[in-house]
Amino acid sequence: MEIKDKSSVIFGNQIDQKTIKKANKSKEKFIKEFGDDTQKEYHLGLEPIPTLDFIGAQNLVLSDKPLELPKKAVVVGNIRMGFGHYRISISLASCAKALGYEPVWMDLASFDATGSKMIRKQNDMYSLASRISQKSKLFNTIIWEPLNSEGFRQITYNSVDQKNSELLAPLYFDLPKDVPYVATHVWPSQGAVHAGLTHVVNAIPDNWPMALHLSEGAIHAVQTPFAYLGYKMLNGMAKKPLKGIPESELREVGHYIDHELVANVEKDVEARVKRIENGEPVRILTSVGGAGAGAKSFLEIVNHLIPLIKENKAALFINLGDHLDMYDYLKKQIPGFEDMCETHFDRYDETKKFVDKMAKEKVSGIHIFYHKNIFEAVYSTNLLMRHVEFLITKPSELAFYPVVKVMMKHIGGHEVYGAVHAQEIGDSTFECPDKKSMTEMLDRLLSDKELLIHLNKQIIELKKQGIYDGGYKAVELAVKGK
């Protein structure tokens, strides 16, 4: 497979020789550690994904035989990095199904290949650093925040990534060059382009423009006008002005949201407003991220809400994802916490039945959800969010979802502008970075029915504007190609 170099010149911008040398050394380092399989012909097969059977998604796995894709396949390329990229991938698969296509899942980190091992190593390092940033103010201030907001922003960073991602190309051997391919992380997008695929959409997840997300040769889909302008100019990605992304490779599409959520916006908002007006316990959902960070913030929130839950003013739903250690932490820190909770652990069918109950009946107390399976862990939040009044979340991918958000402190500077965007379009609060601002916001939403109803009704207005249609548009771009 012939791979064209994309690390020396990026969108017409010449990269300096020092960076090019660094990029080559980085690739060679991974080859030395994990082996060179660039000439290997990997074959892929299909397996069902039971959790996503409602959209008919199938998973690509290694096989001894050449791949036979469904006739109207749309491949969703992704990696497990926290929960965000999986959640966006599910939304795109859902939209593909709604548009009449057959979604195929391709997690590049899941294979026994050099490129996959490279991804897993970098993901482990990112997750560790994310958790450290929540425990060490010094590390967060000096290293993590600057890296996430400015380090990843530089075009030289993309040069190194582009060279490393050449190692991903062999995994695409079986895919037809013109198969519609939507990537929810830049590495799957870069790998697809290196492998010669022609209908690649790079679905950029964040609202802070960074060169980290560049994948020249793909169509770059962004969710907001702010992101569009930043990528059009490659703003702030070098000390001097850069040539930007041409219109043929850049589109503003809106938020990437599952069809099931978009189609039910009016019904779900109507149910929320009715519960608020009837004085039922205000349903609050909070979700532990895939990296498992933010334990102290979760503890402060739960401690503040417990008296309100006992007074039947609030009901709390905690999705632990696949992080049972967070439950152990809360039990250790809150006397009698275990006795206050109803647990829904690793019984996905029971979780779905409980969600059906939430849609029809009054619910109260504290309910905690945990699933080992990554798809169940991620999608439980999607199921629950339809039947709560608001979601407490850091401004990650969930900042763009059609549910009222109370924003926790961001983890990594790249998340800041997700909170700013959600606040400005009106379906979210501003970021609440500490205990005082968070508890004040919770108290206000629980006591001010007019405010909570207004925020929920704004979701309907945003749907009318097409803000939540980004998933459909990204899929359509991949089908059409440039």
C-alpha positions as CSV (number, residue, x, y, z in Angstrom):
1,M,0.0,0.0,0.0
2,E,1.5,3.3,-1.1
3,I,1.1,6.1,1.5
4,K,1.6,9.7,0.6
5,D,3.3,11.9,3.2
6,K,1.0,14.4,4.9
7,S,3.3,15.5,7.7
8,S,5.6,17.8,5.7
9,V,3.0,20.2,4.2
10,I,-0.4,20.6,5.8
11,F,-3.1,22.5,3.8
12,G,-0.3,24.3,1.9
13,N,1.6,25.2,5.0
14,Q,5.3,24.0,5.0
15,I,6.3,22.3,8.3
16,D,9.8,23.0,9.6
17,Q,12.5,20.3,9.3
18,K,12.9,19.9,13.1
19,T,9.2,18.9,13.4
20,I,9.4,16.6,10.4
21,K,12.4,14.9,12.0
22,K,10.5,14.6,15.2
23,A,7.5,13.1,13.4
24,N,9.7,10.4,11.7
25,K,11.3,9.5,15.0
26,S,7.9,9.2,16.6
27,K,6.7,6.7,14.0
28,E,10.0,4.7,14.2
29,K,9.7,4.6,18.0
30,F,6.2,2.9,17.7
31,I,7.5,0.5,15.1
32,K,10.4,-0.5,17.3
33,E,8.0,-1.1,20.2
34,F,5.2,-2.8,18.5
35,G,6.6,-4.1,15.2
36,D,6.2,-3.1,11.5
37,D,3.1,-4.5,9.9
38,T,2.8,-1.9,7.1
39,Q,2.9,-4.6,4.4
40,K,0.5,-7.0,6.1
41,E,-2.9,-7.6,4.5
42,Y,-5.5,-7.6,7.4
43,H,-8.9,-9.1,6.6
44,L,-12.0,-8.1,8.5
45,G,-15.3,-9.8,9.4
46,L,-18.6,-8.6,10.9
47,E,-20.1,-9.4,14.3
48,P,-23.4,-8.1,15.7
49,I,-23.4,-5.5,18.6
50,P,-26.2,-6.7,20.8
51,T,-26.6,-3.4,22.7
52,L,-27.0,-1.6,19.3
53,D,-29.3,-4.1,17.8
54,F,-32.1,-1.5,17.5
55,I,-30.0,0.2,14.7
56,G,-28.5,-3.0,13.3
57,A,-24.9,-1.9,13.9
58,Q,-22.3,-4.5,13.2
59,N,-18.7,-4.6,14.5
60,L,-15.6,-5.1,12.4
61,V,-13.2,-7.7,13.8
62,L,-10.2,-9.5,12.4
63,S,-11.0,-12.4,10.1
64,D,-9.3,-15.1,7.9
65,K,-11.5,-14.2,5.0
66,P,-11.9,-11.0,2.9
67,L,-14.7,-8.7,4.1
68,E,-18.1,-8.6,2.6
69,L,-19.8,-5.3,3.6
70,P,-23.6,-4.7,3.4
71,K,-24.7,-3.0,0.2
72,K,-25.6,0.3,1.8
73,A,-22.8,0.3,4.5
74,V,-21.7,3.4,6.3
75,V,-18.5,2.7,8.3
76,V,-18.2,4.7,11.6
77,G,-14.5,4.8,12.5
78,N,-13.6,5.4,16.1
79,I,-11.5,4.7,19.1
80,R,-12.3,4.2,22.8
81,M,-10.9,7.3,24.5
82,G,-13.1,8.0,27.4
83,F,-16.8,7.7,26.4
84,G,-17.1,10.7,24.1
85,H,-15.9,9.3,20.8
86,Y,-18.0,6.1,21.3
87,R,-21.1,8.2,22.2
88,I,-20.7,10.4,19.0
89,S,-20.1,7.2,17.0
90,I,-23.4,5.7,18.3
91,S,-25.2,8.9,17.3
92,L,-23.8,8.8,13.7
93,A,-24.6,5.1,13.4
94,S,-28.2,5.9,14.6
95,C,-28.5,8.7,12.0
96,A,-27.1,6.4,9.3
97,K,-29.8,3.8,10.1
98,A,-32.5,6.5,10.1
99,L,-31.4,7.6,6.6
100,G,-31.7,4.0,5.3
101,Y,-28.0,2.9,5.6
102,E,-26.4,0.0,7.5
103,P,-24.0,1.2,10.1
104,V,-20.7,-0.7,10.5
105,W,-18.5,-0.1,13.6
106,M,-14.7,0.1,13.3
107,D,-12.8,0.7,16.6
108,L,-9.2,1.0,15.5
109,A,-8.0,0.4,19.1
110,S,-9.6,-3.0,19.3
111,F,-7.3,-4.9,16.9
112,D,-4.1,-6.9,17.4
113,A,-2.1,-4.6,15.1
114,T,0.8,-2.1,15.4
115,G,-1.5,0.9,14.9
116,S,-4.0,-0.3,17.5
117,K,-1.3,-0.9,20.1
118,M,-0.1,2.6,19.4
119,I,-3.6,4.0,20.0
120,R,-4.0,2.1,23.2
121,K,-0.7,3.3,24.6
122,Q,-1.5,6.9,23.9
123,N,-5.1,6.6,25.3
124,D,-3.7,5.1,28.5
125,M,-1.4,8.0,28.9
126,Y,-4.2,10.5,28.2
127,S,-6.6,8.9,30.7
128,L,-3.9,8.8,33.4
129,A,-3.0,12.5,32.9
130,S,-6.7,13.4,32.9
131,R,-7.1,11.7,36.3
132,I,-3.9,13.3,37.7
133,S,-5.1,16.7,36.6
134,Q,-8.1,16.4,38.9
135,K,-5.9,15.6,41.9
136,S,-3.0,18.0,41.3
137,K,-3.6,21.7,40.8
138,L,0.0,22.2,39.9
139,F,0.0,19.5,37.2
140,N,-3.3,20.8,35.9
141,T,-2.2,24.5,35.7
142,I,1.3,24.0,34.4
143,I,0.9,21.0,32.1
144,W,-2.6,19.7,31.4
145,E,-4.5,22.9,30.8
146,P,-1.9,24.4,28.5
147,L,-1.4,21.1,26.6
148,N,-5.1,20.7,25.9
149,S,-5.8,24.3,24.9
150,E,-2.6,25.4,23.2
151,G,-0.2,22.4,22.8
152,F,-2.7,20.3,20.8
153,R,-3.6,23.5,18.9
154,Q,-0.3,23.8,17.1
155,I,0.0,22.7,13.5
156,T,3.3,21.0,14.4
157,Y,1.4,18.6,16.6
158,N,-0.7,17.5,13.6
159,S,2.5,16.8,11.7
160,V,3.6,14.2,14.2
161,D,0.1,12.7,14.4
162,Q,-0.1,12.4,10.6
163,K,3.2,10.5,10.5
164,N,2.1,8.1,13.3
165,S,-1.3,7.5,11.7
166,E,0.4,6.0,8.6
167,L,0.7,2.9,10.9
168,L,-3.1,2.6,10.8
169,A,-3.4,2.2,7.0
170,P,-3.0,-1.7,6.9
171,L,-6.3,-2.1,8.9
172,Y,-8.2,-0.6,5.9
173,F,-7.0,-3.2,3.4
174,D,-10.5,-4.8,3.0
175,L,-12.5,-1.6,2.8
176,P,-13.6,-0.4,-0.6
177,K,-12.0,2.9,-1.5
178,D,-15.4,4.6,-2.0
179,V,-17.2,3.3,1.1
180,P,-18.8,6.1,3.1
181,Y,-16.6,6.5,6.2
182,V,-17.3,8.8,9.1
183,A,-14.6,9.1,11.8
184,T,-15.3,10.4,15.3
185,H,-11.6,10.8,16.2
186,V,-8.9,12.2,14.0
187,W,-6.7,9.0,13.9
188,P,-9.4,6.9,12.2
189,S,-9.9,9.7,9.7
190,Q,-6.1,10.1,9.1
191,G,-5.8,6.3,8.7
192,A,-8.6,6.1,6.2
193,V,-7.1,8.9,4.1
194,H,-3.7,7.3,4.2
195,A,-5.3,4.1,3.0
196,G,-6.7,5.8,0.0
197,L,-10.4,6.0,1.0
198,T,-12.2,8.8,-0.9
199,H,-15.4,9.4,1.0
200,V,-14.1,10.3,4.5
201,V,-15.7,12.7,6.9
202,N,-13.7,13.8,9.9
203,A,-16.4,14.5,12.6
204,I,-14.6,17.0,14.9
205,P,-15.9,16.6,18.4
206,D,-14.8,19.8,20.2
207,N,-15.7,23.5,19.9
208,W,-12.1,24.7,20.4
209,P,-10.3,24.6,17.0
210,M,-7.0,22.6,17.3
211,A,-4.6,21.3,14.7
212,L,-4.9,18.0,16.6
213,H,-8.2,17.4,14.7
214,L,-6.8,18.1,11.2
215,S,-7.0,15.3,8.6
216,E,-6.2,16.7,5.2
217,G,-8.0,14.7,2.5
218,A,-11.2,14.3,4.6
219,I,-14.2,16.6,4.8
220,H,-14.0,18.3,8.2
221,A,-17.4,18.5,9.8
222,V,-17.8,20.9,12.7
223,Q,-20.7,21.5,15.0
224,T,-20.7,25.3,15.4
225,P,-20.0,28.6,13.6
226,F,-17.1,29.3,16.1
227,A,-15.4,26.1,15.1
228,Y,-16.0,26.7,11.4
229,L,-14.2,30.1,11.5
230,G,-11.3,28.7,13.5
231,Y,-10.7,25.9,11.1
232,K,-11.3,28.0,8.0
233,M,-8.4,30.2,9.1
234,L,-6.4,27.6,11.1
235,N,-6.6,30.3,13.7
236,G,-3.9,30.4,16.4
237,M,-2.3,27.2,15.1
238,A,1.1,28.8,14.5
239,K,2.9,32.0,15.3
240,K,2.2,33.4,11.9
241,P,-1.1,33.4,9.8
242,L,-1.6,30.1,8.0
243,K,-3.4,29.0,4.8
244,G,-6.8,27.6,6.0
245,I,-9.0,24.7,5.1
246,P,-10.6,25.1,1.7
247,E,-14.4,25.0,1.6
248,S,-14.3,21.6,-0.2
249,E,-12.9,20.1,3.0
250,L,-14.9,22.0,5.7
251,R,-18.6,22.0,6.6
252,E,-20.6,23.3,9.6
253,V,-23.3,20.6,10.2
254,G,-24.7,21.1,13.7
255,H,-24.6,18.8,16.7
256,Y,-24.0,15.1,16.3
257,I,-27.2,13.6,18.0
258,D,-28.8,10.2,17.9
259,H,-32.0,10.0,15.8
260,E,-33.9,8.5,18.7
261,L,-33.2,11.7,20.8
262,V,-33.9,14.2,18.0
263,A,-37.1,12.5,16.9
264,N,-38.5,12.6,20.5
265,V,-37.5,16.1,21.5
266,E,-41.0,17.5,21.7
267,K,-42.5,14.5,23.5
268,D,-39.7,14.4,26.0
269,V,-39.8,18.2,26.8
270,E,-43.6,18.0,27.2
271,A,-43.2,15.2,29.7
272,R,-40.5,17.2,31.6
273,V,-42.6,20.3,31.8
274,K,-45.6,18.3,33.0
275,R,-43.5,16.8,35.9
276,I,-42.1,20.2,36.9
277,E,-45.6,21.8,36.9
278,N,-47.0,18.9,38.9
279,G,-44.3,19.3,41.6
280,E,-42.8,15.8,41.2
281,P,-39.2,15.2,42.4
282,V,-36.9,16.9,39.9
283,R,-35.0,14.2,38.1
284,I,-31.3,14.8,37.9
285,L,-28.8,12.7,35.9
286,T,-25.1,12.7,36.3
287,S,-22.7,10.6,34.3
288,V,-19.1,9.5,35.2
289,G,-16.8,9.9,32.2
290,G,-14.9,7.2,30.6
291,A,-11.6,8.3,32.2
292,G,-13.2,8.1,35.7
293,A,-12.1,11.6,36.7
294,G,-13.8,14.1,38.9
295,A,-14.5,12.0,42.0
296,K,-14.4,14.9,44.5
297,S,-16.9,16.9,42.4
298,F,-19.3,14.0,42.3
299,L,-19.0,13.6,46.1
300,E,-19.9,17.3,46.6
301,I,-22.9,17.1,44.4
302,V,-24.3,13.9,45.9
303,N,-23.8,15.2,49.5
304,H,-25.6,18.4,48.6
305,L,-28.5,16.6,47.0
306,I,-29.1,13.9,49.7
307,P,-31.3,16.2,52.0
308,L,-33.3,17.3,49.0
309,I,-33.8,13.7,47.8
310,K,-35.0,12.8,51.3
311,E,-37.5,15.6,51.2
312,N,-38.7,14.3,47.8
313,K,-37.7,17.5,46.0
314,A,-35.2,15.7,43.8
315,A,-34.4,12.3,42.5
316,L,-30.8,11.4,41.5
317,F,-29.7,9.0,38.7
318,I,-25.9,8.2,38.5
319,N,-24.5,6.4,35.6
320,L,-21.1,5.0,36.7
321,G,-20.4,3.8,33.2
322,D,-17.9,1.0,33.7
323,H,-16.3,2.7,36.8
324,L,-17.6,0.7,39.8
325,D,-14.7,2.2,41.8
326,M,-16.7,5.5,41.9
327,Y,-19.5,3.8,43.8
328,D,-16.9,2.3,46.2
329,Y,-15.5,5.8,46.7
330,L,-19.0,7.3,47.4
331,K,-19.8,4.5,49.9
332,K,-16.6,5.1,51.7
333,Q,-17.1,8.9,51.9
334,I,-20.9,9.0,52.7
335,P,-22.1,7.1,55.8
336,G,-25.0,4.8,54.9
337,F,-24.9,5.7,51.2
338,E,-25.4,2.1,50.1
339,D,-28.7,1.9,52.0
340,M,-30.0,5.0,50.3
341,C,-29.5,3.7,46.8
342,E,-31.2,1.3,44.4
343,T,-28.5,-0.3,42.2
344,H,-28.9,-1.4,38.6
345,F,-25.6,-3.2,38.1
346,D,-24.7,-5.1,34.9
347,R,-28.3,-6.0,34.0
348,Y,-28.9,-4.0,30.9
349,D,-32.4,-5.5,30.3
350,E,-33.4,-4.4,33.8
351,T,-32.0,-1.0,33.1
352,K,-34.1,-0.7,30.0
353,K,-37.2,-1.8,31.9
354,F,-36.5,0.8,34.6
355,V,-36.2,3.5,31.9
356,D,-39.6,2.4,30.6
357,K,-40.9,2.8,34.1
358,M,-39.5,6.3,34.3
359,A,-41.4,7.3,31.2
360,K,-44.7,6.2,32.8
361,E,-44.5,6.5,36.6
362,K,-43.2,8.7,39.4
363,V,-39.8,7.8,40.6
364,S,-37.8,8.9,43.6
365,G,-34.6,8.3,45.6
366,I,-31.1,7.5,44.3
367,H,-30.5,5.1,41.4
368,I,-27.1,4.0,40.4
369,F,-26.3,2.3,37.1
370,Y,-23.2,0.3,36.1
371,H,-22.3,-1.9,33.1
372,K,-19.1,-3.6,32.3
373,N,-19.9,-3.7,28.6
374,I,-18.7,-0.4,27.0
375,F,-21.8,0.0,24.7
376,E,-24.2,-0.5,27.6
377,A,-22.1,1.8,29.8
378,V,-22.3,4.6,27.3
379,Y,-25.8,4.1,26.0
380,S,-27.4,4.0,29.5
381,T,-26.8,7.8,29.7
382,N,-28.7,8.2,26.4
383,L,-31.6,6.1,27.7
384,L,-31.8,8.0,31.0
385,M,-31.4,11.5,29.6
386,R,-34.7,11.4,27.8
387,H,-36.6,11.1,31.2
388,V,-34.8,13.6,33.4
389,E,-35.2,17.3,33.9
390,F,-31.5,18.1,33.6
391,L,-28.0,16.5,33.3
392,I,-24.9,17.4,35.4
393,T,-21.9,17.0,33.2
394,K,-18.5,18.3,32.3
395,P,-18.5,20.2,29.0
396,S,-17.5,17.3,26.9
397,E,-19.4,15.7,24.0
398,L,-22.6,15.8,26.2
399,A,-22.5,19.6,26.1
400,F,-24.1,19.3,22.6
401,Y,-27.0,17.0,23.6
402,P,-30.7,18.0,23.7
403,V,-31.1,17.9,27.4
404,V,-30.7,20.8,29.9
405,K,-27.1,20.7,31.2
406,V,-25.6,22.0,34.4
407,M,-21.9,22.3,33.5
408,M,-19.3,21.0,35.9
409,K,-15.7,22.2,35.7
410,H,-14.0,21.3,32.5
411,I,-11.3,18.7,32.3
412,G,-8.8,20.0,29.8
413,G,-8.9,23.5,28.3
414,H,-10.3,22.2,25.0
415,E,-13.7,21.7,26.8
416,V,-14.2,25.3,27.8
417,Y,-15.8,26.4,24.6
418,G,-18.2,23.6,24.6
419,A,-19.7,25.1,27.8
420,V,-19.6,28.6,26.2
421,H,-21.5,27.4,23.1
422,A,-24.2,25.5,25.1
423,Q,-24.7,28.5,27.4
424,E,-25.1,30.9,24.5
425,I,-27.6,28.8,22.5
426,G,-29.6,28.5,25.7
427,D,-30.0,24.8,26.6
428,S,-27.4,24.9,29.4
429,T,-26.1,26.8,32.4
430,F,-22.7,28.4,32.5
431,E,-19.8,26.4,33.8
432,C,-19.9,25.9,37.6
433,P,-16.2,25.2,38.5
434,D,-16.4,24.8,42.2
435,K,-18.6,23.6,45.1
436,K,-20.2,27.1,45.8
437,S,-21.2,27.8,42.2
438,M,-22.5,24.2,41.6
439,T,-24.6,24.1,44.7
440,E,-26.0,27.6,44.1
441,M,-27.0,26.5,40.6
442,L,-28.6,23.3,41.8
443,D,-30.6,25.1,44.4
444,R,-31.8,27.7,41.9
445,L,-33.0,25.1,39.4
446,L,-34.8,23.1,42.1
447,S,-36.6,26.2,43.4
448,D,-37.2,28.1,40.2
449,K,-39.8,26.2,38.1
450,E,-39.9,29.0,35.5
451,L,-36.2,28.9,34.8
452,L,-36.1,25.1,34.5
453,I,-39.2,25.1,32.2
454,H,-37.6,27.8,30.0
455,L,-34.4,25.9,29.6
456,N,-36.3,22.8,28.6
457,K,-38.5,24.6,26.1
458,Q,-35.4,26.1,24.5
459,I,-34.5,22.6,23.3
460,I,-37.6,22.6,21.1
461,E,-36.6,26.0,19.6
462,L,-33.1,24.7,18.8
463,K,-34.5,21.6,17.1
464,K,-36.6,23.9,14.9
465,Q,-33.4,25.6,13.9
466,G,-31.8,22.3,12.9
467,I,-29.0,22.6,15.5
468,Y,-29.3,18.9,16.4
469,D,-29.2,17.6,12.8
470,G,-25.4,17.3,12.5
471,G,-25.4,13.5,12.6
472,Y,-27.6,13.2,9.6
473,K,-25.6,15.8,7.7
474,A,-22.3,14.2,8.5
475,V,-23.5,10.8,7.1
476,E,-24.9,12.4,4.0
477,L,-21.5,14.1,3.4
478,A,-19.8,10.8,3.6
479,V,-22.2,9.1,1.2
480,K,-21.9,12.0,-1.3
481,G,-18.1,12.5,-0.9
482,K,-16.4,15.7,-2.1
